[in-house]
Amino acid sequence: MDETEFWELIDTSREAAEGDPEEQADALVERLLGLDPDAVTDFARHFESRYNRAYAWDLWAAAAVMLDGASDDAFDYFRCWLIGQGREVFEGALHDPDHLAELVPDFDEEVDGDAEELGYAADEAYERLTGIVMPDLGLPAPPREPLGTYLDFDDDDTLAERFPRLWGRFRP
């Protein structure tokens, strides 16, 4: 599976779910069940590598602004949600997290920003296809600490300065 196929699966599952993260996870599992186990493993590698790329202080701080706080678990689920938004949103957020203010115009704090189940879709599909747990993906270990420079999530002035568009939208 190449990168284009990966993003197509993400996009079609999001469209089928009309943006609902839980329904997107279900739709993704169904699509993955139509593939062979090796393709599901490839999908998992693509997902996990992007999940690890998004482990960055500035993105975590942006999530904290959008969600009015973000614990370790909340940021994990946010990264799954971010991947689920598709390539343009994902890459745009990695390039400049403040750009999320425009990239996700219909963000609903009650529903969006949390897609824990999306992170398990490939595992579920693989187990259903094979009856066994997915093997190790053979990827490098995830970063021990978030990438980039630490940002204090409790420092409103710093967050407002670093993320003026997000701050204006989510913390007026």
Buried (B, 14 or more C-beta within 10 A) or exposed (E): BEEEBBBBBBBBBBEBBEBBBBBBBBBBBEBBEEBEBEBBBBBBBBBBBBBBBBBBBBBBBBBBBBBEEBEEEBBBBBBBBBBBBBBEBBBBBBEEBBBBBEBBEEBEEEBBBBBBBBBBBBBBBBBEBBEEEBEEBEEEEEEEEBBEEEBEBEEEEEBBEBBEBBBEBBEE
